[in-house]
Amino acid sequence: MIMLKSKSLNIINKDGLVYVSFPNMERAGVTAAFTTRLGGMSRGQYASMNMSFTNGDSKESVTKNYEILLSALGLDYKKAVLSHQTHTDNIRIITEEDIGKGIVIKRDYENVDGLITNLKGVTLVTQYADCVPLLFFDPERKVVATSHAGWRGTVKEIGLKTVLKMKEAFGCLPQNIIAAIGPSIDMCCYEVDDPVIDQIKALNYLEQSKVFFPKGSGKYQLNLKEANRQILTYAGIKNENICVSDLCTCCHSEIFHSHRATAGKRGNLAAVIALK
């Protein structure tokens, strides 16, 4: 039995496939989800729903995992597009030529931590194992996006830059955008040091007392979800349009792949979003 409860997200169990969805995205009529490690074909440290082709798991198992997940969401895994994450602030506009890249055909791009599209039925996929998933939907312009925000992406303001790119490429207005911040490592489990906090402090518009807590000896507990929430509101997204996960991937490492909890011996989770 899966003992996972959330006050901000919906926990979905479809014949053993367990994933979370976001109430604000559901109300808006867009398909968006975040995986757990349950319901797939992978084995060993990757068990069982691993979404990464590059961490040592078999290609056949990972491909089948995508087919299982996206079929459950009413989507075609052959039309999914996968990021190539290296903690950058690079964001790619996905066109018809990109469909299937990283999943069923070879990628011809690298160092891409954010994806944006206005194509219906094309699933954008970013990957996680403690970092912060950011998902975006503009119901007026019919544009979706997802970006990967570890601490490096956070201090590079990838959330803000995703909003700016949506505005630049498709005319999206920030006040119309609906956003979700998915499960990630929470402040309870995320200790960092001065070099990280110094870069967080450089974002001088953040309300720092809510973002990190000093422990002494140059150590801090960091709340990356809250930092990204504040970055998104700084970008012009209304706070009431942002759904923030209350689930910690490290606390629930039996349910979510967590890099910190397993010292890197794990699979990857995925955030997915697609226009219907």
N, C-alpha and C positions, 0 to 999 in steps of 0.2 A: 504494500500500500504506500502511495506517495504522500508523505506528510509535508506538503508545501502549501502555505497560505500567504495571501497577499491582500492588502487593503487597497492597492492602487492598480493592480493588474488582474487579468483573468487567467486562471490556470486551466488549460485545455488538455484532456486526455482522450485520444482517439485510438482505441484498440492498442494501448500501450505506448503510443507516440505521445509524449508530453511536451507541450510548448506553452509559451505565454503570449497573450495578446494584449492590446492596449485599448481601453474603453473609448478614448477620444478618437482613435483611428477607426474603430468599428462604427461609431456613430456617424463618422464622416463618409463611410462607404469605401474605404481603401483597405486593401489586404496588407497587414503588417504583423510580423510575429518575431519572437526570439526563441531559439531552441533551448532545450535542456540536453542532457547526455543520455536521455531515455528514449528508446523506440527504434533504434537503428540496427545496422548489421555489423558494426565494428566490434573488435574483440580486444582483450587485454587492457592496457592503459588507455586505449581509445574508446572503450566500451561506453555506450553502444552507438550513440548518435554523434559521430565525429564528422565535422564539415570541412576539414582541411586535407588537401591533396599533398601537402609538403612536410608533414611531420612524421612520416614513416608508415602510415597506414596504407592499406592496399587501395589502389585506384578504383577497383571494382566495388569495394565496400562503401567508399565515400560517394561514388556516383549513385549507388543504390540508396544511400541515405538522402541525397538530394531528391531522388525520385519519390521516395516515401514521403518526405516532408512537403514538397511542393504539390504532389498529388493530393495530399490531405487538405491543402489550402486552395485546391481548384486551379492550380497553375501547372505549366509545362516546364519541367526542369531543363529541357533543351533550349529554352528561351531565357535562361538565367544568365547573369553576368557577374563575375567575381572580381573583387578588388585585388590589388597586390600591395599589401600593407607593410610599410616600413617606418611608421610613426612620422609621416610627413604631413603637410597641409595641402597636398596636391589633390585636386578634385577633377574628375573626368565627366564630361557630358556624354552619355551613352546614346548612340545612334543605331540605326538598323544594321550597320556594318559590325557592330560589337556583339550582337546577339549570340549567346552561347559561349563567349570567351571566358576561359578559366574553368569551364564546366565540361563542355563537350568538344570545344576546339581550343587551340593554343592562343594564349594572350599575346598581343603584340605591344603591350605597354607594361611598365614597371612603376613602382613607387607611387601608387595611387591609393589614398586612404579615404576617399569620398567619391560617391557616384550620384549622378542626377540624370533623370530622364522624363520625357513626356510621352513615351511610347506605352500604349496599353498592352498588358499581358507580358511585359518584360520585367522579370524579377531582379532587383538589385540586391546583391549579397555582400555584406561585410562580416568579418570574423573576430572572435573574442575569446579570451580566457582570463578575464578580470578587468580589462579596459572597458571604457564607457561606450555603449552603442547609442548613436543619435539617429533618429528617424524624423523625416519631414514630409508634409503633404500640404500643397496649396490647392484647396478645392475650387478656387476660382480659375486658376490657370491650368489645372490638372497636371501638376508636376510633383514627382516624388524624389526623395533623396535619402541617402544614408551615409553617415560618416563615422569613422573610428577615432575615438579620443582617449588615448592613454594620457599619461601626464605630459608627454611631449606634444601630442596633438592638442591638448588642452591649452598649454601655454602658447602654442602657435595659433590659438583661436580658430581651430578648424570649424567649429560650429558657426561662428560669425562669418567665416569665409564661405561656408556652404550657403548661408542665407544670401550673402552678397552675390554669389555666382548664380543662384536661382533668380535673383532680381535682374542681373545683367543679361543672362541668356534667355530668360522667358518672361521677364516683366513682372515677376512675383512681388507682391507687397508683403513685407514682414508681418504686418498686422493681420493678414489673412492666413498665415502659415500655422498649421497644427504640428506640434512636435511631441516626440516621446523620447525619454531617456530610459534605456533598458537596464536589466540587471547587470551589475558590475561589482567589483570589490568595494566595500563600504568603508567608512571612516574607522569603524571598529577594528578592521583587519589591515589597514593600510598605513604603515609607518614609513615615513620618508625623512630625509635629512636636509640640512641647510641649502645645498645647491639646488634642490628641487623647489623648496619653499621660496628661495630668492627669486626664482623665475615666476612663481605664482604671484608674489608680491608686486612684480613689475606690471601686472594687470591691475592698475591702481583704481579701477572702477569697481572691483570686487569688494563685497563686504567680508573682509578677511576673517572676522570673528566667527562667521558661519562656515568658512571654507577649511580652516585648519586649527588645530589645537596644540599648543606647545607642551611638550613633555619634559623638557630640560635636556641638557647634554647634547644640544643640536638635533634633537629628534622631535618629530611632529606626527600627529594623526591627520591625514588629509582626506577631505570629502570631495572627491572628483565629481560626483553627481551634482552636488550643490554648486561647484565652480562652473560646471557646464550649464546648469540652469540659469545662473546669473549671466553667463556669456550670451545665452540665447535671448534673455530679456534685454540685454544691452544691444543686441542685434535688432531689436524691435518686435520680437514675438511676445504676444501677451502672455503673462504668467498663467492665466486661466486656460490658455491653449496648450499648456505643456503638461504631459503626464510623466511623473517621475516614479521610477521603480522603487519599491521598498525592500527589494531582495538583494542580499549580498552573496555573490558567487563563491567567495571564500568560505563563508559560514556554512553554505549549503553545497560543499564540494562533492557530496554524493549525488547531487542533482545536476549541478553545473560543472563544466570543466573549469578548473582554477589553477592558474600557473603558480601562484604563491602557495596554495595549499599542498600542491603535489611536487614542488620544486622542479616544475617544467615537464613532468612525466604525465602528459595528458593529451587529449584531443582539443578541438576547437568548437566553440559555439558559433551560431550565425544569427545575424539580424537580417530579415528579408522584408522587402516592401515592393508592392506592385500595384499599378493602376488596373482596375477591372475593365 
